Amino acid sequence: MAKLKLTQVRSSIGQSPRHRGTLRALGLGKIGRSVEHDDSPVVAGMLRKVRHLVKIEDA
């Protein structure tokens, strides 16, 4: 299964509580923090909601 590297590039300040919760569920919360996740439909749906706050790369 493909891996994705996610890096938070924008602050969650001023975002809706749902967007902040999605970032926390992805393991992010501070600008510059990176995590790796398997590419799955669940993760893809979460990324669609916060794509303006994160940078997505293939790992």
N, CA, C and O atoms as a DFTB+ gen file, in Angstrom:
236 C
 N C O
     1  1       0.844      -1.183       0.000
     2  2       0.000       0.000       0.000
     3  2       0.889       1.245       0.000
     4  3       1.919       1.275       0.673
     5  1       0.496       2.259      -0.745
     6  2       1.281       3.483      -0.857
     7  2       1.254       4.254       0.452
     8  3       0.263       4.236       1.182
     9  1       2.358       4.929       0.733
    10  2       2.455       5.760       1.932
    11  2       2.419       7.216       1.518
    12  3       2.924       7.579       0.456
    13  1       1.821       8.050       2.356
    14  2       1.778       9.485       2.145
    15  2       2.489      10.177       3.293
    16  3       2.329       9.797       4.453
    17  1       3.271      11.188       2.968
    18  2       3.909      12.009       3.994
    19  2       3.140      13.320       4.054
    20  3       3.029      14.022       3.049
    21  1       2.612      13.650       5.218
    22  2       1.808      14.857       5.416
    23  2       2.586      15.819       6.290
    24  3       3.120      15.425       7.327
    25  1       2.654      17.075       5.882
    26  2       3.330      18.111       6.653
    27  2       2.375      19.281       6.800
    28  3       1.820      19.766       5.815
    29  1       2.183      19.735       8.037
    30  2       1.311      20.883       8.261
    31  2       2.072      22.148       7.882
    32  3       3.187      22.374       8.354
    33  1       1.465      22.975       7.026
    34  2       2.127      24.183       6.546
    35  2       1.391      25.461       6.952
    36  3       1.943      26.553       6.820
    37  1       0.168      25.342       7.439
    38  2      -0.586      26.506       7.888
    39  2      -1.187      26.242       9.253
    40  3      -1.421      25.095       9.633
    41  1      -1.432      27.310       9.983
    42  2      -1.959      27.219      11.334
    43  2      -3.433      26.818      11.333
    44  3      -4.168      27.087      10.382
    45  1      -3.843      26.175      12.413
    46  2      -5.252      25.818      12.572
    47  2      -6.032      26.922      13.282
    48  3      -7.247      26.813      13.451
    49  1      -5.341      27.983      13.699
    50  2      -6.020      29.117      14.331
    51  2      -6.971      29.743      13.320
    52  3      -6.586      30.028      12.186
    53  1      -8.190      29.950      13.729
    54  2      -9.183      30.546      12.848
    55  2      -9.934      29.534      12.005
    56  3     -10.865      29.897      11.286
    57  1      -9.546      28.278      12.081
    58  2     -10.242      27.231      11.332
    59  2     -11.401      26.703      12.176
    60  3     -11.477      26.945      13.381
    61  1     -12.290      25.985      11.519
    62  2     -13.445      25.437      12.234
    63  2     -12.987      24.324      13.184
    64  3     -11.939      23.717      12.967
    65  1     -13.757      24.061      14.216
    66  2     -13.408      22.966      15.129
    67  2     -13.279      21.619      14.415
    68  3     -12.482      20.778      14.830
    69  1     -14.043      21.406      13.359
    70  2     -13.928      20.145      12.608
    71  2     -12.584      20.032      11.922
    72  3     -11.990      18.954      11.899
    73  1     -12.094      21.127      11.364
    74  2     -10.783      21.101      10.711
    75  2      -9.681      20.873      11.733
    76  3      -8.745      20.116      11.476
    77  1      -9.782      21.518      12.887
    78  2      -8.786      21.308      13.946
    79  2      -8.806      19.857      14.415
    80  3      -7.752      19.265      14.648
    81  1      -9.992      19.286      14.553
    82  2     -10.109      17.888      14.966
    83  2      -9.548      16.935      13.932
    84  3      -8.946      15.921      14.284
    85  1      -9.737      17.245      12.667
    86  2      -9.198      16.405      11.601
    87  2      -7.678      16.429      11.628
    88  3      -7.040      15.391      11.456
    89  1      -7.088      17.610      11.843
    90  2      -5.625      17.691      11.953
    91  2      -5.116      16.849      13.115
    92  3      -4.122      16.135      12.982
    93  1      -5.797      16.933      14.255
    94  2      -5.374      16.159      15.433
    95  2      -5.485      14.662      15.139
    96  3      -4.610      13.889      15.528
    97  1      -6.544      14.254      14.460
    98  2      -6.740      12.838      14.141
    99  2      -5.662      12.338      13.177
   100  3      -5.311      11.159      13.193
   101  1      -5.142      13.232      12.344
   102  2      -4.063      12.856      11.436
   103  2      -2.708      12.843      12.134
   104  3      -1.723      12.380      11.559
   105  1      -2.646      13.348      13.372
   106  2      -1.388      13.366      14.115
   107  2      -0.620      14.659      13.949
   108  3       0.573      14.721      14.245
   109  1      -1.307      15.706      13.470
   110  2      -0.667      17.005      13.279
   111  2      -1.173      17.970      14.338
   112  3      -2.043      17.618      15.135
   113  1      -0.642      19.171      14.353
   114  2      -1.093      20.147      15.333
   115  2      -0.175      21.339      15.412
   116  3      -0.570      22.391      15.915
   117  1       1.053      21.197      14.920
   118  2       1.997      22.305      14.892
   119  2       2.543      22.444      13.483
   120  3       2.742      21.453      12.781
   121  1       2.783      23.676      13.078
   122  2       3.328      23.922      11.744
   123  2       4.702      23.265      11.640
   124  3       5.537      23.404      12.533
   125  1       4.922      22.552      10.546
   126  2       6.201      21.885      10.320
   127  2       6.234      20.436      10.759
   128  3       7.167      19.709      10.419
   129  1       5.245      20.010      11.501
   130  2       5.202      18.613      11.954
   131  2       4.801      17.714      10.792
   132  3       3.906      18.057      10.019
   133  1       5.462      16.559      10.666
   134  2       5.192      15.621       9.581
   135  2       4.820      14.260      10.133
   136  3       5.309      13.846      11.184
   137  1       3.947      13.566       9.413
   138  2       3.550      12.201       9.752
   139  2       3.422      11.405       8.463
   140  3       3.287      11.978       7.382
   141  1       3.463      10.084       8.582
   142  2       3.242       9.208       7.437
   143  2       2.009       8.354       7.693
   144  3       1.810       7.838       8.793
   145  1       1.183       8.214       6.658
   146  2      -0.019       7.391       6.726
   147  2      -0.113       6.547       5.469
   148  3       0.380       6.936       4.409
   149  1      -0.750       5.386       5.592
   150  2      -1.068       4.596       4.405
   151  2      -2.149       5.326       3.619
   152  3      -3.031       5.961       4.197
   153  1      -2.071       5.230       2.305
   154  2      -3.086       5.849       1.449
   155  2      -4.337       4.977       1.477
   156  3      -4.329       3.856       0.968
   157  1      -5.411       5.493       2.072
   158  2      -6.666       4.757       2.166
   159  2      -7.811       5.733       1.921
   160  3      -7.613       6.946       1.989
   161  1      -8.987       5.225       1.640
   162  2     -10.138       6.119       1.431
   163  2     -10.444       6.989       2.651
   164  3     -10.885       8.128       2.499
   165  1     -10.218       6.471       3.843
   166  2     -10.490       7.243       5.060
   167  2      -9.540       8.433       5.144
   168  3      -9.970       9.562       5.376
   169  1      -8.250       8.176       4.954
   170  2      -7.258       9.247       5.013
   171  2      -7.483      10.235       3.870
   172  3      -7.336      11.442       4.064
   173  1      -7.837       9.743       2.686
   174  2      -8.093      10.629       1.548
   175  2      -9.245      11.591       1.841
   176  3      -9.181      12.762       1.467
   177  1     -10.283      11.112       2.498
   178  2     -11.400      11.968       2.860
   179  2     -11.016      13.022       3.881
   180  3     -11.479      14.160       3.811
   181  1     -10.164      12.642       4.835
   182  2      -9.696      13.605       5.832
   183  2      -8.840      14.682       5.169
   184  3      -8.952      15.864       5.492
   185  1      -7.986      14.257       4.241
   186  2      -7.112      15.211       3.563
   187  2      -7.896      16.170       2.678
   188  3      -7.503      17.326       2.515
   189  1      -8.990      15.705       2.113
   190  2      -9.813      16.578       1.290
   191  2     -10.349      17.753       2.106
   192  3     -10.520      18.852       1.578
   193  1     -10.614      17.521       3.394
   194  2     -11.155      18.572       4.253
   195  2     -10.105      19.587       4.684
   196  3     -10.438      20.750       4.912
   197  1      -8.842      19.174       4.802
   198  2      -7.806      20.074       5.323
   199  2      -6.672      20.266       4.319
   200  3      -5.550      20.579       4.716
   201  1      -6.945      20.083       3.024
   202  2      -5.880      20.176       2.017
   203  2      -5.252      21.564       1.953
   204  3      -4.127      21.699       1.472
   205  1      -5.953      22.606       2.428
   206  2      -5.407      23.953       2.425
   207  2      -4.435      24.185       3.579
   208  3      -3.774      25.222       3.635
   209  1      -4.346      23.216       4.506
   210  2      -3.467      23.371       5.678
   211  2      -2.246      22.454       5.629
   212  3      -1.308      22.643       6.404
   213  1      -2.241      21.474       4.741
   214  2      -1.154      20.484       4.724
   215  2      -0.527      20.370       3.334
   216  3      -1.135      20.699       2.316
   217  1       0.722      19.886       3.341
   218  2       1.413      19.544       2.093
   219  2       1.459      18.020       2.036
   220  3       1.818      17.373       3.020
   221  1       1.101      17.451       0.899
   222  2       1.009      15.995       0.740
   223  2       2.067      15.549      -0.244
   224  3       2.154      16.062      -1.360
   225  1       2.888      14.567       0.187
   226  2       3.940      14.018      -0.672
   227  2       3.873      12.500      -0.607
   228  3       3.346      11.932       0.350
   229  1       4.411      11.847      -1.633
   230  2       4.582      10.401      -1.568
   231  2       5.776      10.090      -0.682
   232  3       6.809      10.755      -0.759
   233  1       5.626       9.074       0.162
   234  2       6.718       8.733       1.078
   235  2       7.548       7.594       0.507
   236  3       8.516       7.161       1.131
